Amino acid sequence: MRITQNDLDQYLSNQHILNRSFLSTSIDRGVAEMFAGEGQQSKMRYTPKDHYALQYSCLCQYLIKQNSTAINIQSLSTKLDEKEILILPFTVFKVIAIKRNYLDDPTASISIEIELEECEDPNDNKNESENSKTSRISSLSSTNDDIKDVEEYKKFKERKRRLYGIIGFLVFAILLGLTLVLIVIFVIRKDSTKNTTPTPTTPTTEMVKDDNDPLPQGCPNILKRSSWNARPYTNRENLTTLPVTNIVVHALEGLNSIMNDQDCIAQIKGLQDYDMDIENWADIGYNFLLCDDSGDQQQIYTGRGWKFTGAHCISYNKRSLGKNEFLF
């Protein structure tokens, strides 16, 4: 460091000095001399017209006796070669000697050397060995056993940082997974409601239900599918409009005018075979079929029935009933 004559006057032999702040120094004397030295000592001492107070390059040599006085921060320093240590505040040192080099050598790089010795606290380090009581003069140095090592603390901080990083990553992954699950569920529900289609029904149980459907009040007798031994349908779709708004009537001409019930049933079965085998439809195309027999009796036969879409008129199939009439 550099001091003025006024600063130097504060250092008197056998005087005690209290260090009130952190003091950064080195255990390597060469490093300390580099920071304390003057590039041109003679010019520094020259103060023309007394514009500036006279300054001296000063090297303080501290003799440290207790473990709690200083901390080795070499591993934390950006420049490991400096071998830096940190002397803690509120430490009392005693001035042992003051050496004025400039008196013997005006060009000396270090003008003044001050030797200070730590004053021991009798309550501190009671368990230290007797060898530690022996004074060890070292140029701004102490052994690693005398200085708190922070290497273990650095490792602990690093492990703690990694643990927090892992926990943060796991929390982020869980939240991301939950978000994706909610998005998928929302999209699936939206698509299912948007693209709702009539549910196909299987022929195994629905045919029995068709035969058990009650007739509307005032409706003439309607023969069920079982009466003409209908083939099972492959699938069905429900009407989208109930009750329907249209009745589509088809008349088939050119049939034998002399018919009985068996002839009507044969014609209906032939029509179903044609629709399913040739047209590749799921069932006979009509919802109901009318047939006049030779006894001048009109019979109504169930085709696809009241509730299911027929195949009788394009654009009207889902909102109308198709009726076939055999004219004789």
PyMOL commands that set and color helices and strands:
alter all, ss='L'
color gray80, all
select helices_A, chain A and resi 5-8+29-36+41-45+48-50+67-69+74-76+80-82+101-103+130-133+144-146+151-194+203-212+225-228+261-278+317-319
alter helices_A, ss='H'
color red, helices_A
select strands_A, chain A and resi 2-4+16-19+23-26+55-63+70-72+84-87+91-100+112-118+148-149+222-223+246-252+288-292+298-302+320-326
alter strands_A, ss='S'
color yellow, strands_A
deselect
rebuild
show_as cartoon
